[in-house]
Amino acid sequence: MVLGRVTALQVNLWELARSSDIIPNVVMGILAVFSLISWTVIFSKWMMLRGAQRSNRLFLRAFRKATRLDAVAAASEQYRASPLVGVFDFGYSEVCRQIAARSKITNQVALERTLQLGISEEVSRLERNMNWLATIGSVSPFIGLFGTVLGIIDAFNGLGVSGSTSLRAVGPGIASALIATAFGLFAAIPAYIFYNVFSNRIREIGARMEDFSLEFLNLTERNLEE
């Protein structure tokens, strides 16, 4: 029975959308595109962050077992999806430059700044396309409301032209106009939810990278003392 009601609702929504005027249909088309973009970003970001967290765990395990930076550099090729590897590459390149010039680490502050640059680079990469979710989540309800308002205005204009005072005459127009609001919410709600979910995960990964930079400095100091 529930399935039958859902199917009937889908048919009714489709019929209302087909019978809507051109402006609400254009608005719903824009919202449908927004929804497609939103779900594309959601699935791609979900896979990327899941892979990043998994690779972080594996790389961190290998890093903590290693005793030398060159051994970590060789092992890091297996974990390219890990943001920690990007931070390591920045730090390791700076260590190699300083050792090549003076055979030792001569500028600890430069090394720390380089690690921070690596963290910023990786955070920017993780946040790529998040602006789409933020924009769709905030703008879609207003676009849907815009289509609804225009549809209701058009329905009442038609009521005035026909001279009828019956609610039955204006009801279908209002119902079809309200579909635009439903489309707006359908596009906005998932975008808003997953924007918050992904933002929280990116903050967690960013904190993990900050901690890793300290572990990198510790390993560098141990290598120099040997």
N, C-alpha and C positions, 0 to 999 in steps of 0.2 A: 504493500500500500504506500509506504514511504517513497519507494522508487517510482511509483506511478505519479505521485505528487511532484517529485523533483522533475520528472520528464515533462509533465504538464506545465510546470513553471518555466522550464527551458523553452518549450514551444511558445508559451505566451510572451515571454521576453523577446523571442525571435520575431514573432508576429508584430509586436509593438515596435520593435526596431525597424522592421521593414515598412511599417505604415507611417513612420515619423517623417517630418518635413526634412528638407535638405540641410538646414543648419544643425539641428540635433544629430543628424546622421554624420555630418562632417566632424562634429565634436566627438562623437563616439568612435569614429575612425581614428582620430588623433589619439584618443585614450587607449584604443586597442593597440596602436603602435607603441605607445608608452609602456603598456603592460608587457608587450613582447620584449622590448628593450630591457625592462626591469627583470623579467624572469631569465633572460639571457645572461645578464650581469650576475644575478643571484646564483645561478648554477655554476658559472665559470669561477666566481669568487669563492663559492663553497668548496669546489674541488681544489682550487689553488691554496686556500688557507688550510684545508685538511692535509694536503700534501706537504705544505710548509711545516706544520706542527709535527708531522710524523718524521720528516727529514731532520728537523731540529733535534728531536730526541735521539735519533740514530747518530747524528754527527756529534752531539754533545757527549754521548757515550764514548765514541772513538777519540774525541779530543781529550777527555779526562784520563783515558788509558795511555795516551801518548806521553812521551818524555821529551820530545824535541819538536820544534815548529816545522822542520822540513818533513818529518813523518806525518804530521797533521796535514800539511799541504798536499802530500801525495794521496792521502786518504780522502781528502775533501772532494775530489773529482766525482766520487760516487753519490754525493749529497748536494748536487747543484740546486735542487729545489729549496734547500734550507736557507733562510735569511741569515742565519749565523755564518754560513760559508761566505756570503757577501761581505759581512763585517770582518771575518778572518782574512779575506783576500786584501782588504784595505790595510789592515794592520800588518800583515806579513810583507806586503810590498814596501811599506815604510821601514820596517825592520831591515829588509834586504838592502834598501837604499842607504840607510845609515851605516850598516856594517860594511857595505862595499866602499863607502867613503872613508870611514875612520876605524874600521874593524871592531866597532862597538856601538852601543846605543849612546849617542851624544845628546839627544834632545828628546827627553821623555814627554815634554809638553806637546811636541809635534806629533808624537805617536798617539797620545791621547786624543788630540784633535782629529787625527786621521781616522781613528776608530769611531769618533762621533760623526764624522762625515759618512762613514760606511753605514752607521745606524740610520742616519737621515735618508740616505739613498734607498735603503731597504724598506723603510717605512713608507716613503713616497711610492715605491713600487707596489707595496701591499695595498695602498690606498687608491691606486689607479682605478678609475671608473666608479668610485664610490659617490662622486658628485652626481652621477646619473640617478642613483637611488635616492639621494637627498632631494634632488630637484623633483623627481617624479612623486615622491612621497608628500612633498609640500604643495606642489602645484596642481596635481591631478584633481583633488576635490573641488578646487575653484574653477577649473576648466569644466568639470561636470556640472557644477552649479550654474555656470554661465550658459551652457547648453540648455539646462532645465528652464532657466529664466526666459531665454529666448523662445523656447517651445511653448511655455505657458502664455507669454505675450501673444504669440501667434495664434494659440487656441482661443484666447479671449477676443482677439481681433476677428477671427472667423465667426465667433458667436455673435459679435456685433453686426457683422455683415449679413449673417443669416436671419437675424432678428429673433432667434429662438432664445427663450429664457430657461430652457430645460438643462439640468445638470448632465443628462444623458448626451446632449449635443457636445458639451465641452469635455466630458470625462475622458474619452479616448485620447484626446489631444494632450491633456494634462498627464495621463498615465504614460504616454509615449515620451513626453518631455522628461519625466522623472527617471526614465531609464538612463539618461545621461549622468545623473547624480550617482546611480548605482555603478555605472562604468567607472566613474571617477574614483569611487571608494574601492572598487575591485583592483584598480591599478595602484592606488596609494597605500593601502593597508599592508600588502606584502613588502613593498619597497621600504616603508617606514620600519616594519618589524626587523627585516634582515639588515637594514642599515645599522640599527642599534646592535644587533647580534654580531655583525662583522666588525663594527667599531670596537666592541669589547674585546674580540679576539685579537685585533691588531694591537690594541693597547697591551694585552698580555704578551704578545710576541715582542713588542717594543721593550717591555720591562725585562724579558728574557735576554734580549740583545744587550741591554745595559749591564746586566749581571755578567754576561759572557765577556764583555770588554774588560772587566776586572779580572776574570780568569785568564784572559789572554795576556794581560800585563803581568800577572803572577808567573805564568809559564815562561814569559820572556825573561823575567828577572832570574828565574831558576836556571835557564839555559846559559845566561851570561855568567853566573856564578860557578858553573862547572868548569 
